[in-house]
Amino acid sequence: MTRVSKRVRDVPFSGIRKFFDLVAESKDVVSLGVGEPDFPTPAPMKDAGIQAIEMDYSAYTSNYGLLELREKIAEKLSKENGLAADPKNQILVTTGTSEALDLAFRAILEPGDEVIVPEPSYVSYNPCVWFAHAKPVSVPMREEDNFRVRPEEIEERVSKRTKAIIVASPNNPTGGVQHKEHLEGIAEIALKHDLTVISDELYEYLIYDNERHYSIGSFKGMEDRTITINGFSKAYAFTGWRLGYATASPEIIENMMKIHQYIMLSAPTIAQHAALKFTESRRYTKDMVKEYDRRRKLLVAGLNDIPGISCITPKGAFYAFANIKKTGIKSEKFAERLLKEGGVAAVPGSTFGPSGEGYMRFSYSVSRETIKEALERIGKFMKKL
Ligand SMILES: Cc1ncc(COP(=O)(O)O)c(C=O)c1O
C-alpha cells in the first residue's frame, strides 16, 4: 500500500545523491564528487545581500522578480548573448536554474510529448520531463566527437510527438562545448520540425582554450522558439542563494510565470538584491575561471598519467569525464571500489545516461592540493586493480 503516485515512484532518486550517502558513511575520503564552486560568493554580491537583510528587504518581490534585476539581466543578454529580451515580460527570475528548467518543461509539454535529450546529460532533465508527463528520448554524444552532438542523429529521433530539444553547453558531466555549426544544425532541425529548444547555459562563463559560447536563441528564426535558461550558481559561486532566470517569448514567459506564481510566488528576495551586483562581480568570475583552468590542466594531465585511465581535455564547466573502459569494470562498481579501496569519491558516468557507462566524472571545483592527493590515491588504486 502506497500513498505516492506511480509516476513519481517510477522516477529513480538521483544517482549522485545515492552515491553521496555512501560517501557520508566513509572515512578519510578525498572528494572530486560535488559540482559546486569552492569559492566564496564575490564580495559585491555578498555585501549587497547583507545590506538587503539589514534594510529588511524580506517581503516577496514581483512574481517576475525585481524589475531592476530583470533590466540588468536584459542588458547582459543583449550585450553578451545577442538576445533581445523585454525585461517587463520576457525575463522570469527563478529559484535556481533548476526551477526554470522545471517551469519550461511544464509550460510547453502535453502528456505523451517527447523531448530529445543529448546524453551524457545533467541528472535533472529526464526526471523533469517525466514529472511533466512527457518522455525523454536519448541521443548519444561520444568521446570521439569531444562529446558534441551529431545533428543528423538528433533528427533521426524526431517523431510526431517530439516537442523540444535540450541544448546544454558547456555540458555537465562531460565538459563538452558545442561549436557554432553543431548549434546551427540543431536550429535547422528545430525550424524544420517546428520544435522548441531549451538551452541550459549555466556554465556559459566556465569555458577554456579560447572556445566560444553561443546562445542558440540568437540564431535566425530561433528567438520565439528558444527558452534560454541561466543562473548565478556556477559563475558567481552562488549555489545556496538559489537564483536563476529564463528568457523566451512573452507567451512562454507569461505561462512559466503562471506556474511559478502558484508554486513559488517569487524567487528569494535577499538573493535577488545580492544578484543586482552581478556585473560588478564579473572580475571575480574571471579569477575563478583562471583557477579552474589550472586545476583542469593538473587533473587531466594527472589522469592521463595513470595507466588504464584516459581523459580528453574538457573545454568547459568544471568536470573531467575520464574513460575507464580498459579496466573492464562498470562505472558504478568502479566508483564504489574507488571510494572503498582508494578513498576517492567521484561520480559514475552511467548516472548521466547510457553513453556515460565506462566513464567517471571527476569535478575540479576543489583545491589543487585536493586534486594532487586524489590523483595519488587513484594511481595507487589503479596499480592494485
Ligand atoms: C547543467 C546544469 N543545469 C542546472 C543546474 C542547476 O543549477 P541551479 O539550480 O543551482 O541554478 C546544474 C547544477 O549542477 C547543472 O549542472
The ligand as an SDF file (V2000), in Angstrom:
LIG
                    3D

 16 16  0  0  0  0  0  0  0  0999 V2000
   23.7750   21.7530  -16.2850 C   0  0  0  0  0  0  0  0  0  0  0  0
   23.1190   22.2180  -15.0230 C   0  0  0  0  0  0  0  0  0  0  0  0
   21.9390   22.8530  -15.0950 N   0  0  0  0  0  0  0  0  0  0  0  0
   21.3040   23.2690  -13.9960 C   0  0  0  0  0  0  0  0  0  0  0  0
   21.8140   23.0390  -12.7280 C   0  0  0  0  0  0  0  0  0  0  0  0
   21.0420   23.5460  -11.5300 C   0  0  0  0  0  0  0  0  0  0  0  0
   21.6560   24.6720  -11.0030 O   0  0  0  0  0  0  0  0  0  0  0  0
   20.9600   25.7400  -10.0580 P   0  0  0  0  0  0  0  0  0  0  0  0
   19.5810   25.2930   -9.7690 O   0  0  0  0  0  0  0  0  0  0  0  0
   21.8230   25.8090   -8.8470 O   0  0  0  0  0  0  0  0  0  0  0  0
   20.9860   27.0400  -10.8290 O   0  0  0  0  0  0  0  0  0  0  0  0
   23.0340   22.3760  -12.5960 C   0  0  0  0  0  0  0  0  0  0  0  0
   23.6060   22.1030  -11.2590 C   0  0  0  0  0  0  0  0  0  0  0  0
   24.5720   21.4050  -11.0830 O   0  0  0  0  0  0  0  0  0  0  0  0
   23.7080   21.9540  -13.7750 C   0  0  0  0  0  0  0  0  0  0  0  0
   24.8750   21.3130  -13.7030 O   0  0  0  0  0  0  0  0  0  0  0  0
  1  2  1  0
  2  3  1  0
  2 15  2  0
  3  4  2  0
  4  5  1  0
  5  6  1  0
  5 12  2  0
  6  7  1  0
  7  8  1  0
  8  9  2  0
  8 10  1  0
  8 11  1  0
 12 13  1  0
 12 15  1  0
 13 14  2  0
 15 16  1  0
M  END
$$$$
